[in-house]
Amino acid sequence: MTTTTEFGRAVRRWRDRVSPASAGLPAGGPRRAAGLRREELALLAGISVDYVTRLEQGRAAHPSAQVVEALARALRLPPDERAHLYRLAGLVPPGPDTVPQYIPPSVRRLLDRLAGTPVAVFDAAWTLLLANQPYAALMGDPSGRRGHERNHVWRHFAGPGGRARQSPGERRAFEEALVADLRTTVSRYPADLGLRRLVADLRAASGRFAELWESGIVGRHEAARKTIGHPRVGPLELDCDVLTVAGGDLRVMVYSAEPGTADAEKLSLITVLGTQTPTG
């Protein structure tokens, strides 16, 4: 049996043991098996159904580290199985010198308990790892984003940006904090090649990022009040708190509104509307 075939068998075996409910998905009617369907795994991992099919059938070789990590997260693999999946792909499992992207069960349980609150999990380089449906409804559906497009710093300086609205002064302070935070992460993980590539690409793509990077600022990005411009309900003022997971260097971003306010009503409406787009 080839390593490629065994990789596909492992993905299929682990897919069968993950229930839609545990992955935050609706059951979706009668099922032949209790586990995830291929299209559900593809959605959770942010890859195409065709690629999942080819991987499981042993027709796709050498998946990238990004794909393997996405599959490991979607399948909720513990550290030993995650490392095994990397080896089956012919890759070296991430070590302590790379930015951690493993989401422990305790963090997943936290997201499950906050099912009605916009929550997203980022790694220390501000790459989006996981977002619940209320977050996707509030900030835009991230499921189709690939590569650098999943990185918060890249989207701000070199991508389409987001829905947050800032005054010029707020924008300057935000950019300084974001770059300072990324520099701190680089100093903590100097051997991470993906992180170094992100910084190099940012410096080439954004003069503003390059200017701030050259300034040598170091620090942490702390969230505060934010104005979000939502296309369906208009602007709303929200508290944005960033919680750091001890030992895993993850950032859990949580949006909330003061109870009883118009912003709280708008946030509840956004959660109901979901990511649907208006028609007609």
SVG drawing of the C-alpha trace seen along z (x, -y; Angstrom):
<svg xmlns="http://www.w3.org/2000/svg" viewBox="-37 -61 52 63">
<polyline fill="none" stroke="black" stroke-width="0.4" points="0.0,0.0 1.4,-3.4 1.7,-6.3 -0.7,-8.3 -3.3,-5.6 -2.8,-5.3 -3.3,-9.1 -6.6,-8.8 -7.7,-5.9 -6.8,-7.8 -8.8,-10.8 -11.8,-8.6 -11.6,-6.7 -11.4,-9.9 -14.1,-11.6 -16.5,-8.7 -16.1,-9.3 -16.8,-13.0 -20.5,-13.8 -22.0,-16.9 -23.2,-18.1 -19.7,-18.0 -18.4,-20.0 -21.2,-22.6 -23.1,-21.5 -26.8,-20.6 -27.5,-16.9 -29.0,-17.5 -31.5,-14.6 -31.0,-10.9 -27.5,-9.6 -25.9,-6.2 -23.2,-6.9 -22.9,-9.1 -19.8,-10.9 -19.1,-13.8 -19.9,-13.8 -17.1,-14.6 -18.7,-18.0 -18.9,-18.8 -15.3,-18.0 -14.4,-20.1 -16.4,-23.0 -14.8,-22.8 -11.3,-22.5 -11.8,-25.2 -10.8,-22.9 -12.8,-21.6 -14.9,-18.4 -13.1,-17.1 -9.7,-17.4 -11.0,-15.6 -12.3,-12.8 -9.0,-12.5 -7.1,-12.5 -9.3,-9.8 -9.0,-7.7 -5.2,-8.0 -5.3,-10.0 -3.8,-13.2 -0.2,-13.1 1.8,-15.5 -0.8,-17.7 0.6,-20.9 1.2,-21.5 -1.7,-24.1 -4.1,-21.4 -3.0,-18.8 -3.4,-21.4 -6.8,-22.3 -7.9,-18.7 -6.5,-18.0 -8.5,-20.9 -11.7,-19.9 -11.3,-16.3 -10.6,-17.5 -7.5,-15.3 -5.5,-15.2 -1.8,-16.0 -0.6,-12.4 -3.0,-11.8 -2.3,-15.2 1.4,-14.4 0.7,-11.0 -1.3,-12.7 1.6,-15.0 3.9,-12.0 1.5,-10.2 1.7,-13.3 5.5,-13.1 5.8,-16.2 7.5,-16.9 5.0,-17.7 5.2,-21.3 7.5,-21.7 7.9,-24.2 9.7,-26.6 6.6,-27.1 3.5,-29.1 1.0,-26.7 -2.2,-26.1 -3.6,-23.2 -7.0,-24.1 -7.4,-22.1 -10.8,-20.6 -11.3,-23.1 -11.3,-26.0 -13.7,-24.1 -16.0,-23.6 -15.8,-27.4 -16.9,-28.1 -19.8,-25.6 -21.0,-27.4 -20.8,-30.7 -22.9,-29.5 -24.9,-32.7 -21.9,-35.0 -19.5,-36.0 -16.2,-34.2 -13.1,-33.4 -9.8,-31.7 -6.6,-33.1 -3.0,-31.8 -0.2,-34.1 0.4,-35.4 -3.3,-36.4 -4.2,-33.7 -7.8,-32.7 -8.1,-29.0 -11.8,-28.8 -14.9,-31.0 -18.4,-30.2 -21.5,-31.2 -22.3,-34.4 -18.8,-35.6 -19.2,-34.8 -22.5,-36.6 -21.0,-39.7 -17.7,-40.0 -18.2,-38.1 -18.0,-34.4 -14.3,-33.4 -14.9,-29.8 -13.7,-30.6 -10.5,-32.3 -7.2,-30.7 -3.5,-31.3 -2.7,-34.9 -6.4,-35.8 -7.0,-34.0 -4.5,-36.3 -5.9,-39.3 -2.7,-41.4 -2.6,-40.7 -6.3,-41.5 -5.8,-44.8 -2.6,-46.0 -2.7,-44.2 -6.2,-42.6 -9.8,-43.8 -9.9,-44.8 -12.9,-44.1 -16.1,-45.6 -14.5,-47.5 -14.8,-51.3 -12.1,-53.5 -11.2,-57.2 -7.7,-58.1 -6.3,-58.2 -7.9,-54.9 -6.5,-53.4 -3.0,-54.5 -3.1,-53.2 -4.6,-49.9 -1.9,-49.4 0.9,-50.2 -0.5,-47.7 -1.0,-45.0 2.5,-45.3 4.0,-45.5 2.1,-42.3 3.3,-40.5 7.0,-41.5 6.6,-40.0 5.4,-36.8 8.4,-36.7 10.8,-37.1 9.1,-34.2 9.2,-31.9 12.2,-33.0 12.5,-29.6 8.9,-29.6 9.4,-29.7 5.7,-30.4 5.8,-33.4 8.9,-34.8 7.3,-34.4 4.2,-36.3 6.3,-39.2 8.3,-39.3 5.2,-39.3 3.6,-42.0 6.7,-44.2 6.6,-43.8 2.8,-44.4 2.3,-47.3 4.4,-50.4 2.6,-51.3 3.4,-47.8 7.0,-48.1 7.3,-51.6 5.9,-50.3 8.0,-47.2 11.2,-49.1 10.4,-51.3 11.0,-48.2 7.9,-48.6 7.2,-45.6 4.0,-45.0 0.6,-43.3 -2.6,-44.1 -5.3,-44.8 -8.9,-45.0 -11.4,-47.6 -14.7,-49.1 -15.2,-48.7 -17.7,-50.1 -18.7,-47.4 -20.4,-48.4 -22.8,-45.5 -24.3,-45.5 -27.8,-44.4 -28.3,-46.2 -25.9,-49.2 -23.3,-50.3 -23.1,-48.9 -20.8,-49.5 -19.4,-46.4 -16.9,-45.4 -14.2,-43.3 -12.2,-41.3 -9.2,-39.1 -8.5,-36.2 -5.1,-34.5 -5.0,-30.7 -2.2,-29.9 0.3,-27.3 -1.2,-27.4 -0.6,-31.0 -4.0,-31.2 -6.1,-34.4 -9.9,-34.0 -11.7,-37.1 -15.2,-37.7 -17.7,-40.4 -20.5,-41.5 -23.0,-44.3 -24.3,-46.0 -27.6,-44.1 -30.8,-46.1 -29.2,-48.5 -30.0,-49.0 -26.6,-47.5 -27.6,-44.3 -30.8,-44.1 -28.8,-44.5 -26.3,-41.8 -29.2,-39.4 -30.7,-40.2 -27.4,-39.5 -27.1,-36.2 -30.6,-35.3 -29.9,-36.5 -26.6,-34.5 -24.5,-34.8 -27.4,-34.9 -27.4,-37.7 -30.4,-39.7 -32.2,-38.7 -34.3,-40.6"/>
</svg>
